[in-house]
Amino acid sequence: MKGYTYILLCSDGSYYTGSTKYLKRRLAQHQSGNGAKHTMKRLPVKLVYYEVYNRIDWAFYREKQIQRWSRKKKEALINGWEEELKRLAECMNESHCKNFKIRTDPSNGHEDSK
């Protein structure tokens, strides 16, 4: 079944990210105050971005991914700023990044015992 990941702009300027099987119905729920707690306190909301998936679980996983993003990264996605999105996706914390680098040497970073 088809699924959607969407981002709403709330009246206070915050973003809400969600996923659903029925986008139009879910948007109406948000606008009527019957959506998420976050949006019911920040009406009206405006749909600013959405993606369509062949499966609802893919939309849900994408929702969870986007929810962890910074505001700047969400805005780059919403505005279609691909280069900015790539830049913001780069790891800026060297101590964190070195733990996640892909190793190309066959030892996979392990030293042989001598």
MOUR-V82597 format. One record per backbone hydrogen bond with DSSP energy under -0.5 kcal/mol. NH is the residue of the N-H (numbers start at 1). CO is the residue of the C=O. If there is no record, write none. Layout:
BEGIN
nh={NH;NH}
co={CO;CO}
END
This chain:
BEGIN
nh={3;4;5;6;7;8;9;10;10;11;11;13;16;18;20;23;26;27;28;29;30;31;32;33;34;35;40;41;42;46;48;49;51;53;56;59;60;61;62;63;64;65;66;67;68;68;69;74;75;76;77;78;79;80;80;81;82;85;86;87;88;89;90;90;94;96;97;98;99;100;101;103;108;110}
co={53;20;51;18;49;16;46;8;14;42;44;10;8;6;4;21;22;23;24;25;26;27;28;30;29;29;36;37;39;9;7;7;5;3;1;55;56;57;58;59;60;61;62;63;64;65;66;70;71;72;73;74;75;76;77;76;80;81;82;83;84;85;86;87;92;93;93;94;96;97;97;101;105;107}
END
